[in-house]
Amino acid sequence: MIVRRNQRTAGGFQRRDWYERISALILLAVLCCALVACGSASFEELASDLDLLQVPDEWRLAATLTNGPGGDIECVPNLDSATCPQLTRYYVASGLPEDVYGQGEQMLIDAAFAIEPFPRGPCDLPGGVATCATYAAAGNQRVLLQVFPSDYDLTHVQIADPDGPIVSISIWREEEES
């Protein structure tokens, strides 16, 4: 005999609603853990990853920005963006943006990152964005290297009177596939 929700049976009402609601809540809790907490890198771990890069001595650290739970910009890991959580460091460099980009690219290559060049070329980007940029990957680590002109208006960070190109290095981790 098939019992439908809240159907009267010989023994009285069959209440399966309660069990279904509890099961749904347990499933929701497990999914929240998987989406938010499980497998996400902490800001400290991302900072340690960036500390391994041999940043050129001429670059001056100007600001650090965190994206993620409890960060400067809030986002939900694996839900809002594949790059959440993320840590970005901003440096002020000296020289031409193309030369500064070359230093940054070499820094990533020296740290065993594989460069993933943009189809148009790293310094042939459309107006309104970074002068030069590239993605790089090493294992599950991803980096976005960008070089902006000194007068570029960075939305989320204030750098007082930069006297050269602004370098942005963002790092995040992709989930490892099992």
N, C-alpha and C positions, 0 to 999 in steps of 0.2 A: 504494500500500500504506500503510495506517495503522499507525504505530508507537506502541505504548502504552509507558508508563513502564517502564523496565527490561526491555523485551521483547527476546529474542534475535533478531537479524536475521542475514542472510547474512554480514554483515561483523563480527559480534560483538554485544556489548551496546550498546544505544543509551542513553546516560545523559543524559536531559533534566532530571533532578532538580536537578543542579548549577546549570544555567542558570535554572531556575525559582526556586531559592532566592536566587541573586544578584539577579534581577529584583525579587523581593519585598523584599529588603533595600534596594535603591535606591529603590523606591517608598515604603517606610517612612521612609527618611531625608528624602525630599522632603516627605512629609506632616508630619513633625515640624517641619521648617523652616516650613512654611505655618502650622501651628497655634501654634507657640511663638514663634519669633523674627520672622518676616516680618510687617511691618505693625503691630507693637506699638509704642505710644508709650513713651518712656522716662519715668522719674520727673521728670527735668529738664525734658522737654518739657511734661509736665502741670503742673509748678510754674510754668513760663513762662506757660502758658495762664491759670492762676489769678492770676498777678501782674498780668494785664491788667484784672482786676476792680477797680473803685474801692470797696474795702471802707470802710464808714463809719469815721471817725476814732475813734468811741467804742468800736469793737470791738477787743478786745485778743487777739492771737494767743496761744493757750494750748498747742496741740500740733499736730503733723502726723503722719499715719499713712499708710504706703504698703502697698498690696496688690499683690503680683506677685512675679516671680522676684527674689530678693535683697531683698525688702521686709520690712516688719514682720510681715506676714501673707503666707504663700506661697500662690500660686495659679498655674495654668497658663493663659496668655492664650488666649482663644477656646475653651478646653476646659472649665475649671472654671466659668467665668462670662463672660458678655458684657461685664462691667464690669472685667475684669482685663486689663491693669494699671489701677490706680486710685490717685489721691492724694486724701487728705481733710485739710482743715485745720479745726481747732476754734478758735472764738473765744468769748470771754466778752463779752457785750454788757450794756447796761443798759436798763431799761424793761420794759414788758409784752411777753410773747412775741408777741402779735399785732402790736404796733408794730414789734418787731424783725424779724418776718417781712416786714412791709411794706417796711422798709428793704432787706432782702435781695432781695425780688422786684424792687424798683425798680433795684437795683444790676445785676441780671441783664438787665432790660429795657434799661437804659442801655448795656450791653455788647452789645446786638443779639441777645440770646437770646430765643427764643420760649418763653413759659411754657406748660407742659402741665399744667393744673390737675387735681387729683384730683377725681373725680366728687362726693364728699361735701363738697368745699370744702377749702381749704388748712389751715384751723384747726379743722376738725370731724372729727378723727381718733379712732378708737377708743382706749380706754385702753391703757397699756403701750407706746405708741410716742411718737414726737415730738409735741409740741403742735401744730406747724404744719410743713407740708412741701410741696414741689412739685418737679417735674422741669422742666428747661429744655433747649433744644437750639439750637445754632448750627452749621450745617454738620455735620461728623461729631463735634463735641464734645457731650457730654451732661453735665449737672450735676444733682445732687440737693442741694437746699437743705433743711435741717431745723433746727428750733428746738426745743430741749429745755428743760424747767424746770431751774433751778440744782441741784436735788437729784436729778436723773436719774442713774442708775448706767450710765455708758457702759462697755460690756464691755471694749474693747481699749485704752482710753486713760484715764489718770489726770489729772484737773484739780484742783489743790489749791484747795479752798474757793472755788468760783466765787461771785461776789457778784451774779450776774444770769443771764439765760438763756444757754444754751450753743448756739452756732450751728455747725452742721456743713455744710461745703461740699465735696462729693465731685465729682471730675471724672474722666472717662474718654473715650476716643474709640471710636466705632463704626467698623468697617471700611467704607471707601468702596466702593460698588458700581461695578463697571466696566461 
